[in-house]
């Protein structure tokens, strides 16, 4: 369901955005770790350079006295930025005290006898520091030179970098998704055109084709494949139409011949009762078969031919009056009353095709009479409902059950087996529906089983 709702371009955009975001996060994380690594290396190098210089100072000339060396150490320690520098004995006690108070109060990690160099990461007063310990000699005494440098500057930089990465992600994502959506919409717009064209093609306009974009890609192939399929369908439908026309032509002849032979036989006075009854049945059955054949042809033609029937202004009042007077003749034989009420007959003009409108009305009236028991009523009216002409055919007949109602406009649908008592093909209402569609009219039905049915035709145009 979800897949049906979101378009391919939207899905592509979401994928595009997700991949980009993932890539951006990976790239950001790699950059962040790279930056952290180089900042740490840089900080360690600074410490190493500092200790190198101190070592050089202390070891440069063996003729220097201890107090001269202490003086050098004192000057050097005062000159370095934070003064965090000490010289310990390998036993851990201070060898020389540094001149700065910061070094005095600094929680120096314990020193041990070292091979050469050792970096220690510690937290002092809530701040991270790197401490470098290096073994050296002052004269002949083994000592450990120690220096520390804060890492907070690095951390601020790393935080800023991380925040910039996080803040830029939604903006970048938005720009990338908007770009992705635009590109995919552009790339897929031929699909919309193909869909619209394919949707508008039906059996009546099978000669139309979907547009082909000459882009030498899958979409061009899709459009060409659709067109090749339409071509094959058109040929097949043309053959079917030809077959239907031929079949009707071939069937009509034998059917009317059968009927004529039966009617001629019935006129013969010498014919016995039994044969007379059989010939009457043959005449009746072939008349019904001819009617059915004509209805089938009518619908087959409606399916296959383009809707090019010329519509002209038709006065509905005269069509309804004409149909009712024909219906009265039929109804009289069955003791059924047909009433007609027309309001404002001169204003009931619609654009239509008179023979089709007559046919549609006749189907409704014929059904109303067929399915109404003797001495029932058929009430026909033509009214104006808010500027819409509405024809209503209501009867006091057997009615239609709720389960049958949705199907009665289907081809060959007849309500229930008891209908076999009433002659019919199940095609009448399908034809009426087709004619209503042709006139952009709406055909509705309401019915109560055992009470009657009411068909309304609303001409909205
Ligand atoms: P049919 O040739 O059987 O009358 P239609 O297509 O005209 O075919 O009607 C389809 C079915 O709808 C009928 O078989 C009948 O069961 C039902 N029907 C149509 N009109 C009426 C009506 N006025 N009263 C009761 N049933 C009806």
Boltz pocket constraint, residues with backbone or C-beta under 6 A from the ligand:
constraints:
  - pocket:
      binder: B
      contacts: [[A, 363], [A, 364], [A, 367], [A, 368], [A, 369], [A, 371], [A, 395], [A, 397], [A, 398], [A, 399], [A, 400], [A, 408], [A, 409], [A, 410], [A, 413], [A, 414], [A, 415], [A, 416], [A, 419], [A, 422], [A, 423], [A, 424], [A, 425], [A, 426], [A, 427], [A, 428], [A, 429], [A, 430], [A, 453]]
      max_distance: 6.0
